Amino acid sequence: MRVIGQVNKTVVQILIDSGSTHNFLDINMAKRLGCIVKPGVTTPVMVPGGNTIYNASVCEALEWQVSGETFISDMLLLPIGGCEMVLGIQWLKLLDDIVWNFYQLKMTFNYAGHRVELRGKRAKVQWIKGKKLNKAVNSQA
C-alpha cells in the first residue's frame, strides 16, 4: 500500500510492504534530506526480478511522519525505484494488531495509546497493449 509521508518538510512516497523484511530509504532521497549515513553490515537484498543487491550503509533513527503521527526508524539505503521509502516488517512489527483493508486501501492500528488510520493512494492501472493470450494460457488462469 502506498501512502504519502514527510521527512522534515519534504514529501516522500512510502510503500508499506509486508513482504519486505527491512525498512529502506532511497539513497538519492537520503542525500536530498541530508541524512547522516553510517556504514552498516553488508546486507544482501533480493529485489523484484530475483536479483540481489547489497546494502552497506544505514540512516539511523530517521524521524518521519505519516497521517499526523511521528515515527523513528532505522533505514537501509538502496537505490529504490517508484517510491522513496519502503516500510517492511522491521516497522510493522512495532505496531499493535493491524486491520488492513486492501479494497479500501485502509490500514488501522494502535500506536502510542491511540488509534491511527492510514489511507493508501489509488494507483492508476495502465494496461499493456500486446497480443491476446491463447486459449490454453487463458484456461490455466
PyMOL CGO cylinders between C-alpha atoms (Angstrom):
from pymol import cmd
from pymol.cgo import CYLINDER

trace = [
    CYLINDER, 0.00, 0.00, 0.00, 1.33, 3.43, -0.92, 0.3, 1, 1, 1, 1, 1, 1,
    CYLINDER, 1.33, 3.43, -0.92, 0.94, 6.44, 1.36, 0.3, 1, 1, 1, 1, 1, 1,
    CYLINDER, 0.94, 6.44, 1.36, 2.29, 9.97, 1.43, 0.3, 1, 1, 1, 1, 1, 1,
    CYLINDER, 2.29, 9.97, 1.43, 4.54, 10.91, 4.33, 0.3, 1, 1, 1, 1, 1, 1,
    CYLINDER, 4.54, 10.91, 4.33, 7.07, 13.55, 5.25, 0.3, 1, 1, 1, 1, 1, 1,
    CYLINDER, 7.07, 13.55, 5.25, 10.62, 13.74, 6.45, 0.3, 1, 1, 1, 1, 1, 1,
    CYLINDER, 10.62, 13.74, 6.45, 11.13, 17.19, 7.88, 0.3, 1, 1, 1, 1, 1, 1,
    CYLINDER, 11.13, 17.19, 7.88, 9.04, 19.15, 5.38, 0.3, 1, 1, 1, 1, 1, 1,
    CYLINDER, 9.04, 19.15, 5.38, 9.92, 17.01, 2.37, 0.3, 1, 1, 1, 1, 1, 1,
    CYLINDER, 9.92, 17.01, 2.37, 7.11, 14.87, 0.93, 0.3, 1, 1, 1, 1, 1, 1,
    CYLINDER, 7.11, 14.87, 0.93, 8.04, 11.20, 0.47, 0.3, 1, 1, 1, 1, 1, 1,
    CYLINDER, 8.04, 11.20, 0.47, 6.22, 8.41, -1.33, 0.3, 1, 1, 1, 1, 1, 1,
    CYLINDER, 6.22, 8.41, -1.33, 6.09, 5.44, 1.07, 0.3, 1, 1, 1, 1, 1, 1,
    CYLINDER, 6.09, 5.44, 1.07, 5.39, 1.83, 0.19, 0.3, 1, 1, 1, 1, 1, 1,
    CYLINDER, 5.39, 1.83, 0.19, 4.17, -0.28, 3.12, 0.3, 1, 1, 1, 1, 1, 1,
    CYLINDER, 4.17, -0.28, 3.12, 5.31, -3.77, 2.20, 0.3, 1, 1, 1, 1, 1, 1,
    CYLINDER, 5.31, -3.77, 2.20, 4.63, -6.76, 4.45, 0.3, 1, 1, 1, 1, 1, 1,
    CYLINDER, 4.63, -6.76, 4.45, 6.81, -8.84, 2.13, 0.3, 1, 1, 1, 1, 1, 1,
    CYLINDER, 6.81, -8.84, 2.13, 9.88, -6.77, 2.92, 0.3, 1, 1, 1, 1, 1, 1,
    CYLINDER, 9.88, -6.77, 2.92, 11.96, -7.73, 5.95, 0.3, 1, 1, 1, 1, 1, 1,
    CYLINDER, 11.96, -7.73, 5.95, 13.55, -4.30, 6.48, 0.3, 1, 1, 1, 1, 1, 1,
    CYLINDER, 13.55, -4.30, 6.48, 12.92, -0.59, 6.04, 0.3, 1, 1, 1, 1, 1, 1,
    CYLINDER, 12.92, -0.59, 6.04, 14.59, 1.09, 3.08, 0.3, 1, 1, 1, 1, 1, 1,
    CYLINDER, 14.59, 1.09, 3.08, 15.22, 4.67, 2.06, 0.3, 1, 1, 1, 1, 1, 1,
    CYLINDER, 15.22, 4.67, 2.06, 16.20, 5.64, -1.45, 0.3, 1, 1, 1, 1, 1, 1,
    CYLINDER, 16.20, 5.64, -1.45, 19.86, 6.62, -1.45, 0.3, 1, 1, 1, 1, 1, 1,
    CYLINDER, 19.86, 6.62, -1.45, 19.19, 9.77, -3.52, 0.3, 1, 1, 1, 1, 1, 1,
    CYLINDER, 19.19, 9.77, -3.52, 16.42, 10.83, -1.13, 0.3, 1, 1, 1, 1, 1, 1,
    CYLINDER, 16.42, 10.83, -1.13, 18.79, 10.28, 1.81, 0.3, 1, 1, 1, 1, 1, 1,
    CYLINDER, 18.79, 10.28, 1.81, 21.25, 12.69, 0.19, 0.3, 1, 1, 1, 1, 1, 1,
    CYLINDER, 21.25, 12.69, 0.19, 18.47, 15.20, -0.50, 0.3, 1, 1, 1, 1, 1, 1,
    CYLINDER, 18.47, 15.20, -0.50, 17.36, 15.01, 3.13, 0.3, 1, 1, 1, 1, 1, 1,
    CYLINDER, 17.36, 15.01, 3.13, 20.90, 15.43, 4.43, 0.3, 1, 1, 1, 1, 1, 1,
    CYLINDER, 20.90, 15.43, 4.43, 20.79, 12.14, 6.33, 0.3, 1, 1, 1, 1, 1, 1,
    CYLINDER, 20.79, 12.14, 6.33, 23.83, 11.16, 8.31, 0.3, 1, 1, 1, 1, 1, 1,
    CYLINDER, 23.83, 11.16, 8.31, 24.87, 7.97, 6.55, 0.3, 1, 1, 1, 1, 1, 1,
    CYLINDER, 24.87, 7.97, 6.55, 26.76, 5.38, 8.57, 0.3, 1, 1, 1, 1, 1, 1,
    CYLINDER, 26.76, 5.38, 8.57, 28.45, 2.22, 7.37, 0.3, 1, 1, 1, 1, 1, 1,
    CYLINDER, 28.45, 2.22, 7.37, 26.43, -0.82, 8.28, 0.3, 1, 1, 1, 1, 1, 1,
    CYLINDER, 26.43, -0.82, 8.28, 26.70, -4.55, 7.98, 0.3, 1, 1, 1, 1, 1, 1,
    CYLINDER, 26.70, -4.55, 7.98, 26.67, -5.51, 4.31, 0.3, 1, 1, 1, 1, 1, 1,
    CYLINDER, 26.67, -5.51, 4.31, 23.21, -6.94, 3.78, 0.3, 1, 1, 1, 1, 1, 1,
    CYLINDER, 23.21, -6.94, 3.78, 22.11, -8.86, 0.67, 0.3, 1, 1, 1, 1, 1, 1,
    CYLINDER, 22.11, -8.86, 0.67, 18.71, -7.64, -0.51, 0.3, 1, 1, 1, 1, 1, 1,
    CYLINDER, 18.71, -7.64, -0.51, 16.64, -9.59, -3.03, 0.3, 1, 1, 1, 1, 1, 1,
    CYLINDER, 16.64, -9.59, -3.03, 14.76, -7.22, -5.31, 0.3, 1, 1, 1, 1, 1, 1,
    CYLINDER, 14.76, -7.22, -5.31, 11.89, -7.88, -7.74, 0.3, 1, 1, 1, 1, 1, 1,
    CYLINDER, 11.89, -7.88, -7.74, 13.08, -9.99, -10.63, 0.3, 1, 1, 1, 1, 1, 1,
    CYLINDER, 13.08, -9.99, -10.63, 15.13, -12.23, -8.35, 0.3, 1, 1, 1, 1, 1, 1,
    CYLINDER, 15.13, -12.23, -8.35, 18.28, -10.11, -8.43, 0.3, 1, 1, 1, 1, 1, 1,
    CYLINDER, 18.28, -10.11, -8.43, 20.32, -9.44, -5.30, 0.3, 1, 1, 1, 1, 1, 1,
    CYLINDER, 20.32, -9.44, -5.30, 21.89, -6.10, -4.48, 0.3, 1, 1, 1, 1, 1, 1,
    CYLINDER, 21.89, -6.10, -4.48, 23.99, -5.34, -1.45, 0.3, 1, 1, 1, 1, 1, 1,
    CYLINDER, 23.99, -5.34, -1.45, 23.42, -2.60, 1.07, 0.3, 1, 1, 1, 1, 1, 1,
    CYLINDER, 23.42, -2.60, 1.07, 26.36, -1.32, 3.09, 0.3, 1, 1, 1, 1, 1, 1,
    CYLINDER, 26.36, -1.32, 3.09, 25.01, 1.87, 4.65, 0.3, 1, 1, 1, 1, 1, 1,
    CYLINDER, 25.01, 1.87, 4.65, 22.27, 2.91, 7.03, 0.3, 1, 1, 1, 1, 1, 1,
    CYLINDER, 22.27, 2.91, 7.03, 20.47, 6.05, 8.13, 0.3, 1, 1, 1, 1, 1, 1,
    CYLINDER, 20.47, 6.05, 8.13, 19.80, 5.52, 11.83, 0.3, 1, 1, 1, 1, 1, 1,
    CYLINDER, 19.80, 5.52, 11.83, 16.86, 6.97, 13.75, 0.3, 1, 1, 1, 1, 1, 1,
    CYLINDER, 16.86, 6.97, 13.75, 15.22, 8.74, 10.80, 0.3, 1, 1, 1, 1, 1, 1,
    CYLINDER, 15.22, 8.74, 10.80, 12.27, 10.79, 12.05, 0.3, 1, 1, 1, 1, 1, 1,
    CYLINDER, 12.27, 10.79, 12.05, 9.33, 10.74, 9.65, 0.3, 1, 1, 1, 1, 1, 1,
    CYLINDER, 9.33, 10.74, 9.65, 5.61, 11.45, 9.69, 0.3, 1, 1, 1, 1, 1, 1,
    CYLINDER, 5.61, 11.45, 9.69, 2.52, 9.93, 8.18, 0.3, 1, 1, 1, 1, 1, 1,
    CYLINDER, 2.52, 9.93, 8.18, -1.13, 10.73, 8.94, 0.3, 1, 1, 1, 1, 1, 1,
    CYLINDER, -1.13, 10.73, 8.94, -0.11, 13.18, 11.67, 0.3, 1, 1, 1, 1, 1, 1,
    CYLINDER, -0.11, 13.18, 11.67, 1.98, 10.60, 13.55, 0.3, 1, 1, 1, 1, 1, 1,
    CYLINDER, 1.98, 10.60, 13.55, 5.73, 10.75, 14.05, 0.3, 1, 1, 1, 1, 1, 1,
    CYLINDER, 5.73, 10.75, 14.05, 7.84, 7.62, 13.88, 0.3, 1, 1, 1, 1, 1, 1,
    CYLINDER, 7.84, 7.62, 13.88, 11.57, 6.99, 14.21, 0.3, 1, 1, 1, 1, 1, 1,
    CYLINDER, 11.57, 6.99, 14.21, 13.07, 4.17, 12.18, 0.3, 1, 1, 1, 1, 1, 1,
    CYLINDER, 13.07, 4.17, 12.18, 16.43, 2.89, 11.01, 0.3, 1, 1, 1, 1, 1, 1,
    CYLINDER, 16.43, 2.89, 11.01, 16.62, 2.73, 7.21, 0.3, 1, 1, 1, 1, 1, 1,
    CYLINDER, 16.62, 2.73, 7.21, 18.89, 0.69, 4.98, 0.3, 1, 1, 1, 1, 1, 1,
    CYLINDER, 18.89, 0.69, 4.98, 19.91, 2.76, 1.95, 0.3, 1, 1, 1, 1, 1, 1,
    CYLINDER, 19.91, 2.76, 1.95, 19.27, 1.39, -1.53, 0.3, 1, 1, 1, 1, 1, 1,
    CYLINDER, 19.27, 1.39, -1.53, 18.56, 2.76, -4.98, 0.3, 1, 1, 1, 1, 1, 1,
    CYLINDER, 18.56, 2.76, -4.98, 14.76, 2.35, -4.97, 0.3, 1, 1, 1, 1, 1, 1,
    CYLINDER, 14.76, 2.35, -4.97, 12.55, 2.91, -7.97, 0.3, 1, 1, 1, 1, 1, 1,
    CYLINDER, 12.55, 2.91, -7.97, 8.92, 4.02, -7.78, 0.3, 1, 1, 1, 1, 1, 1,
    CYLINDER, 8.92, 4.02, -7.78, 8.97, 5.37, -4.21, 0.3, 1, 1, 1, 1, 1, 1,
    CYLINDER, 8.97, 5.37, -4.21, 11.36, 6.96, -1.73, 0.3, 1, 1, 1, 1, 1, 1,
    CYLINDER, 11.36, 6.96, -1.73, 10.77, 4.79, 1.34, 0.3, 1, 1, 1, 1, 1, 1,
    CYLINDER, 10.77, 4.79, 1.34, 9.76, 1.19, 1.97, 0.3, 1, 1, 1, 1, 1, 1,
    CYLINDER, 9.76, 1.19, 1.97, 8.39, 0.19, 5.37, 0.3, 1, 1, 1, 1, 1, 1,
    CYLINDER, 8.39, 0.19, 5.37, 8.70, -3.53, 5.96, 0.3, 1, 1, 1, 1, 1, 1,
    CYLINDER, 8.70, -3.53, 5.96, 8.31, -5.98, 8.83, 0.3, 1, 1, 1, 1, 1, 1,
    CYLINDER, 8.31, -5.98, 8.83, 11.01, -4.05, 10.73, 0.3, 1, 1, 1, 1, 1, 1,
    CYLINDER, 11.01, -4.05, 10.73, 8.44, -1.24, 11.18, 0.3, 1, 1, 1, 1, 1, 1,
    CYLINDER, 8.44, -1.24, 11.18, 5.20, -3.25, 11.04, 0.3, 1, 1, 1, 1, 1, 1,
    CYLINDER, 5.20, -3.25, 11.04, 6.19, -5.46, 13.99, 0.3, 1, 1, 1, 1, 1, 1,
    CYLINDER, 6.19, -5.46, 13.99, 6.32, -2.36, 16.22, 0.3, 1, 1, 1, 1, 1, 1,
    CYLINDER, 6.32, -2.36, 16.22, 2.60, -1.77, 15.75, 0.3, 1, 1, 1, 1, 1, 1,
    CYLINDER, 2.60, -1.77, 15.75, -0.23, -3.31, 17.71, 0.3, 1, 1, 1, 1, 1, 1,
    CYLINDER, -0.23, -3.31, 17.71, -2.72, -5.52, 15.87, 0.3, 1, 1, 1, 1, 1, 1,
    CYLINDER, -2.72, -5.52, 15.87, -3.27, -4.22, 12.35, 0.3, 1, 1, 1, 1, 1, 1,
    CYLINDER, -3.27, -4.22, 12.35, -6.54, -4.17, 10.42, 0.3, 1, 1, 1, 1, 1, 1,
    CYLINDER, -6.54, -4.17, 10.42, -5.71, -3.85, 6.74, 0.3, 1, 1, 1, 1, 1, 1,
    CYLINDER, -5.71, -3.85, 6.74, -8.43, -3.45, 4.11, 0.3, 1, 1, 1, 1, 1, 1,
    CYLINDER, -8.43, -3.45, 4.11, -6.85, -3.71, 0.68, 0.3, 1, 1, 1, 1, 1, 1,
    CYLINDER, -6.85, -3.71, 0.68, -10.10, -2.96, -1.16, 0.3, 1, 1, 1, 1, 1, 1,
    CYLINDER, -10.10, -2.96, -1.16, -10.47, 0.37, 0.65, 0.3, 1, 1, 1, 1, 1, 1,
    CYLINDER, -10.47, 0.37, 0.65, -6.68, 0.85, 0.94, 0.3, 1, 1, 1, 1, 1, 1,
    CYLINDER, -6.68, 0.85, 0.94, -7.08, 1.49, 4.65, 0.3, 1, 1, 1, 1, 1, 1,
    CYLINDER, -7.08, 1.49, 4.65, -4.83, 0.39, 7.49, 0.3, 1, 1, 1, 1, 1, 1,
    CYLINDER, -4.83, 0.39, 7.49, -5.66, 0.92, 11.16, 0.3, 1, 1, 1, 1, 1, 1,
    CYLINDER, -5.66, 0.92, 11.16, -3.62, 0.14, 14.26, 0.3, 1, 1, 1, 1, 1, 1,
    CYLINDER, -3.62, 0.14, 14.26, -2.95, 1.38, 17.77, 0.3, 1, 1, 1, 1, 1, 1,
    CYLINDER, -2.95, 1.38, 17.77, 0.22, 3.38, 18.33, 0.3, 1, 1, 1, 1, 1, 1,
    CYLINDER, 0.22, 3.38, 18.33, 1.33, 5.39, 21.36, 0.3, 1, 1, 1, 1, 1, 1,
    CYLINDER, 1.33, 5.39, 21.36, -2.01, 4.76, 23.06, 0.3, 1, 1, 1, 1, 1, 1,
    CYLINDER, -2.01, 4.76, 23.06, -4.35, 5.86, 20.29, 0.3, 1, 1, 1, 1, 1, 1,
    CYLINDER, -4.35, 5.86, 20.29, -5.85, 4.66, 17.03, 0.3, 1, 1, 1, 1, 1, 1,
    CYLINDER, -5.85, 4.66, 17.03, -4.07, 5.53, 13.77, 0.3, 1, 1, 1, 1, 1, 1,
    CYLINDER, -4.07, 5.53, 13.77, -5.62, 5.24, 10.32, 0.3, 1, 1, 1, 1, 1, 1,
    CYLINDER, -5.62, 5.24, 10.32, -3.62, 5.33, 7.11, 0.3, 1, 1, 1, 1, 1, 1,
    CYLINDER, -3.62, 5.33, 7.11, -5.24, 5.76, 3.72, 0.3, 1, 1, 1, 1, 1, 1,
    CYLINDER, -5.24, 5.76, 3.72, -3.44, 4.46, 0.66, 0.3, 1, 1, 1, 1, 1, 1,
    CYLINDER, -3.44, 4.46, 0.66, -3.13, 6.19, -2.66, 0.3, 1, 1, 1, 1, 1, 1,
    CYLINDER, -3.13, 6.19, -2.66, -5.02, 4.67, -5.55, 0.3, 1, 1, 1, 1, 1, 1,
    CYLINDER, -5.02, 4.67, -5.55, -2.63, 3.75, -8.32, 0.3, 1, 1, 1, 1, 1, 1,
    CYLINDER, -2.63, 3.75, -8.32, -3.63, 4.31, -11.90, 0.3, 1, 1, 1, 1, 1, 1,
    CYLINDER, -3.63, 4.31, -11.90, -3.71, 0.96, -13.65, 0.3, 1, 1, 1, 1, 1, 1,
    CYLINDER, -3.71, 0.96, -13.65, -2.04, 1.01, -17.02, 0.3, 1, 1, 1, 1, 1, 1,
    CYLINDER, -2.04, 1.01, -17.02, -2.82, -1.89, -19.30, 0.3, 1, 1, 1, 1, 1, 1,
    CYLINDER, -2.82, -1.89, -19.30, -0.03, -3.09, -21.52, 0.3, 1, 1, 1, 1, 1, 1,
    CYLINDER, -0.03, -3.09, -21.52, -1.07, -3.45, -25.14, 0.3, 1, 1, 1, 1, 1, 1,
    CYLINDER, -1.07, -3.45, -25.14, 0.03, -6.63, -26.81, 0.3, 1, 1, 1, 1, 1, 1,
    CYLINDER, 0.03, -6.63, -26.81, -1.10, -9.84, -28.38, 0.3, 1, 1, 1, 1, 1, 1,
    CYLINDER, -1.10, -9.84, -28.38, -4.06, -11.66, -26.92, 0.3, 1, 1, 1, 1, 1, 1,
    CYLINDER, -4.06, -11.66, -26.92, -3.21, -14.69, -24.82, 0.3, 1, 1, 1, 1, 1, 1,
    CYLINDER, -3.21, -14.69, -24.82, -4.01, -18.00, -26.44, 0.3, 1, 1, 1, 1, 1, 1,
    CYLINDER, -4.01, -18.00, -26.44, -6.86, -20.09, -25.06, 0.3, 1, 1, 1, 1, 1, 1,
    CYLINDER, -6.86, -20.09, -25.06, -4.51, -22.62, -23.39, 0.3, 1, 1, 1, 1, 1, 1,
    CYLINDER, -4.51, -22.62, -23.39, -2.92, -19.87, -21.29, 0.3, 1, 1, 1, 1, 1, 1,
    CYLINDER, -2.92, -19.87, -21.29, -6.30, -18.26, -20.52, 0.3, 1, 1, 1, 1, 1, 1,
    CYLINDER, -6.30, -18.26, -20.52, -7.82, -21.54, -19.39, 0.3, 1, 1, 1, 1, 1, 1,
    CYLINDER, -7.82, -21.54, -19.39, -4.99, -22.07, -16.88, 0.3, 1, 1, 1, 1, 1, 1,
    CYLINDER, -4.99, -22.07, -16.88, -5.52, -18.71, -15.21, 0.3, 1, 1, 1, 1, 1, 1,
]
cmd.load_cgo(trace, "trace")
